[in-house]
Amino acid sequence: MRRTLEEMEERHKEATRGYCYHDWEKCVHDVPDLIAEVRRLQAEEKRLRKLCKECPYGRIA
């Protein structure tokens, strides 16, 4: 997950080099599907963490 977020930030920096100084998540120059993908991954991570807590065999992550 962390690597994916870092890749998203890197892609944003490359795509907006020279004219964007904003946080990549709030940037108006950013590609909307990029932010949607990050939110989807965050939701999936949250869902997996919840499953982890419910699992009788302990944590998977």
Backbone torsions as a table, in degrees:
resi	resn	phi	psi	omega
1	MET	NA	-49.5	-178.3
2	ARG	-60.5	-41.8	179.7
3	ARG	-61.9	-39.8	179.9
4	THR	-63.0	-43.9	178.8
5	LEU	-62.5	-40.3	178.5
6	GLU	-64.2	-39.0	177.5
7	GLU	-63.9	-39.9	179.0
8	MET	-62.2	-44.7	179.4
9	GLU	-62.0	-42.3	-179.6
10	GLU	-63.7	-43.4	178.6
11	ARG	-62.8	-38.5	178.0
12	HIS	-64.4	-44.8	-179.8
13	LYS	-60.1	-42.8	180.0
14	GLU	-66.7	-41.6	-176.7
15	ALA	-69.9	-27.8	-174.4
16	THR	-115.8	17.1	-177.5
17	ARG	-52.0	127.6	174.3
18	GLY	94.7	-18.0	-179.1
19	TYR	-136.7	0.1	-179.6
20	CYS	-123.3	127.4	-179.3
21	TYR	-121.3	16.1	-175.1
22	HIS	-94.6	164.3	170.7
23	ASP	-58.0	132.4	-173.5
24	TRP	-61.0	-28.8	-178.9
25	GLU	-74.3	-26.1	-176.1
26	LYS	-103.8	-1.5	-171.7
27	CYS	-69.0	133.5	178.1
28	VAL	-73.3	-19.1	178.9
29	HIS	-83.3	-11.7	-173.5
30	ASP	-71.2	156.7	178.5
31	VAL	-81.2	123.4	-177.0
32	PRO	-54.7	-36.7	-179.1
33	ASP	-69.3	-22.6	176.0
34	LEU	-65.9	-47.5	178.5
35	ILE	-65.0	-40.8	178.6
36	ALA	-60.2	-40.2	179.5
37	GLU	-65.1	-41.9	177.9
38	VAL	-62.2	-45.4	179.9
39	ARG	-63.2	-38.3	178.4
40	ARG	-63.6	-43.3	179.3
41	LEU	-65.7	-38.9	178.3
42	GLN	-64.7	-40.5	178.5
43	ALA	-65.1	-41.0	178.8
44	GLU	-64.5	-41.6	178.3
45	GLU	-62.5	-42.5	179.3
46	LYS	-62.4	-42.7	179.5
47	ARG	-62.9	-42.5	-179.8
48	LEU	-66.6	-38.4	178.2
49	ARG	-63.7	-38.2	178.3
50	LYS	-64.5	-43.9	177.2
51	LEU	-60.4	-38.9	178.3
52	CYS	-56.0	-46.9	-176.8
53	LYS	-66.0	-31.5	-178.0
54	GLU	-84.2	-15.1	-174.4
55	CYS	-72.6	128.6	179.8
56	PRO	-70.2	-13.7	-178.0
57	TYR	-94.2	3.5	178.1
58	GLY	98.7	-172.1	-175.0
59	ARG	-75.9	145.7	176.8
60	ILE	-100.5	-15.2	-177.0
61	ALA	-115.9	NA	NA
